[in-house]
Amino acid sequence: MTLKWIGKPVPRQDAGGKVTGATRFMSDLSFPGMLWGRVLRSRYPHALIKSIDTGEAARLPGVVAVLTHHDVPGLNGYGIVVQDQPVLCSDKVRYMGDAVALVAAETKEIAARALELIRVEYEELPGVFDPEEAMQAGAPQVHATGNIFRHTAVAHGDVEAAFAEADVIVENVYRTSRQMPAFLETEGGVALLDAGGLLTVWCGSQYPDRDVIQIARALGMANEKIRVIANPVGGGFGGKDEVTIQIHLALLAMKTMRPVKIVLSREESVVTGWKKHPMVIRMKTGARRDGSLVAHQVTIVSDTGAYASLGGTILNSAIEHCSGPYRVPNVQVDGYCVYTNNSVSGAMRGFGVNQVTFAMETQMEILAEKLAMDRLAIRLKNGLQQGDKGALGNDLVTAMGPVPTLAAAGATDLWRQREVYKANPSRPWKRRGVGLAAAIKGCGLGFRLPDFGTATIELLPGGYFRVGVGCPEIGQGNSIAYAQMAAEVLGCPVDQVEVVTGDTAATPDSGTSTASRSVYVAGNAIIIAGQRMRERLREVAAAELNVPAGEIDLCEGLAAAGGKSISYTQLAARMLAGGKDCRELGRFHSPKADQEIAGAYGLPHLVFGTHAHVVLVEVDTLTGQVEVLETVALPDAGRVINRQGLEGQSEGGTLMGMGYALSEEVVLEKGVTKTLNFNNYIIPTAVDAPPVATIPVEVMEQTGPFGAKGIGEAVCISITPAITNAIYDAVGVRITELPANLERVLAGMQTCGIR
Amino acid sequence: MEKQTITFTLNGLPVELVVDPGARLVDVLREELDLTGTKEGCGQGECGACTVLVDGQAVNSCLVLVGQVQGREVITVEGLAKDGILDPLQEAFITEGAVQCGYCTPGMLLSAKALLMKNPFPSEEEIKEAIAGNLCRCTGYVKIVKAIQTAAARQGNCSTGS
């Protein structure tokens, strides 16, 4: 098959508006008569609410509404899986980000003043801030249902017997940090009730169709009366998958009957927002002398903070990926997702896989060292292949990338010539190391949840096409991938395709822009819709050209057969004559595994993306500072739809995983966030950014659109252990706790005698 | 603070506003003048999303009060293109794939513009230094740096040619 648009470096169609400032993000919108909304947050991480007095605030001139839990007409709760988070707290607060009251006022200044005038009487409760302590009897209870939100215990094979046969066993405890999405656009938007009774909420989101459900449930409204628009979104990374301010906007707009805008300050965003789960991971791994893994025993304690959101699902995702990209015949895992009074954890790029992969890829290095094996050889020996069983005994029936991806990593110059790269540090007191790691990440929502893609394709006057997909453009570039796939199927130039995403009134529900899924599911849906549109074009062209439909070739915006042709422009004029519309819908249901893993809700996944990284670091032995000098990223995304887009994901993911490795950590002290802004939550800058050479490894996925699979998360996973492994290679410090900041690296060097 | 008349040049045109001189420039641009291309990401000068040019200097407009731009020349992202012709930096950001979510893009462009106005042939290190105050969470900066190099090369060729 010759491909015209797939794989081509087509520039993004949304870039033009973004470079001129013409594009309006949801937090850029304003309307005549608009009010400013603010949210009163909790004063304590754990307290009972004794009373709320809004009288003085309501009397302040310029204040239009002050709302409390009494003003939530429907369910006072939200959450993707369980609705355990109050829209507005009534009797208790469980973390500092909890919402207690809402204000709408004529100006931002009046709204801010009104917040100060709301009197909330609290009775402070002892809090619990360590997830392992939260599991103990007698710990303060965050919810009446107990602190353990989910316990998942799964086993495959006989771990004890296998350990008895192992020649070497490695056992370690790993601790991972609380990384935050740090999207540049904070949670913001506007809500407006129109004269027809339709409530529109413009707000950054990764799944507007689900926001409609959550808003409707809280407001006691019909879904049909609510429209959510999230296009475009200034970054998501998982942090805009759950509801943020959508319900608050809706409540204020309904109460005031005026447009209301809320934009969270960075500090408020950091206190309230969804972050990566910190995990304590105990890992015991056994191997035979030849390096083959035989047994893997894992315990995970995951801190989900005050509310569950996707915490249970993320725990299970961590469990599914707990052996990384490697085959282990005997696995036993015990995982706990635990409530605390810390900041809330939820979806964030990697969905539990970053944490376990960091741990597993460190275990592999230690095993290699103990067995005196090459670090790459032990990985290749155990790399998962199609036909193998996954960590939980699930059959891996789709194309698996670990072995070719690792082989490609091994073939890079940086890996083969690593001793040369390490030989000349920039200063005598610096040392260099090269590290390698790989990761797999399931694409999509797993076994249990409906996982579908839906796309519409509409023929427009002039022979143009409009593609509609619900999955929002959050920066990742799904829109241009959709345009290229549609152009390929429709046989037209890519600039004759426009793409609309993330508008519940204009685009079909296609699930969420998360889980490395939007290209896979919606791409397949576009192919289905596109093929139907082709049939329609062919039928009409056949009649016009007087040839059988089957002989017609569709290419370059022309329907041609036997030397005759008719343009899509002419076809559109015929097909849309008299005001007719021509629209096709495609729906794709993700294939699922044959059976669910007993005791593990939603597992397993069926399709996996793979990623490997090779990195060169330089460690300053005087300060502990780690500089990443070179990185090679090896994504297996199946067929590459847009090379530039893939590189963009790979480069951005590499940097995000580097931040996770070296600097990023939301610090809380007894539930109080200390890292409130970018002055002390350190994400990498351009000066820190290493070159990233991206080498795609295209292991075609038979069920994917043109052979593609998701990669948006895998790109940020393997880099983290690749860096920590490189630190060990440089100075012999084994990093088991993230981030590997100056203090940890320095302390490690002191322990092992380098300093 | 009492409102005062503030006059300055904005994207080449004179503006006269009656505003609180203590208002932040970013708020005046976005809310009074509806120039929402200038973004706010942190409110304390750490992220650079609100970068604009004041007399050719890249500044964080969240840290500048509108009274401070009295009589000065302000350029925002909306003022980069001239008569519908994109600035070479804008062109290069599109063709090099330097735009993802796009929220940092206006600030990046203006920091890069300030650099190229002062230094038409910057080294890679100078480019990285010039945008070190502009955070981007999507791109890893690789294509942004490349785009600035491409624009510099194009401008260089143009000036050589003319």
Interface residues (C-beta under 8 A of the other chain):
Chain A: P9 P11 R12 D14 A15 G16 K18 V19 T20 G21 A22 T23 R24 F25 D28 S30 P181 A182 F183 L184 E185 T186 P232 V233 G234 G235 F237 V263 S265 R266 I474 G475 Q476 G477 Q644 G645 E647 G648 S650 E651 G652 G653 T654 L655 M656 N677 F678 N679 I683 T685 A686 V687 A689 P691 V692
Chain B: R30 E31 D34 L35 T36 G37 T38 K39 E40 G41 C42 G43 Q44 E46 C47 A49 T76 V77 E78 L80 A81 L86 Q90 F93 I94 T95 G97 V99 Q100 C101 G102 Y103 C104 T105 P106 L109 I127 K128 E129 I131 A132 G133 N134 L135 C136 R137 C138 T139 G140 Y141 V142 K143 I144 V145
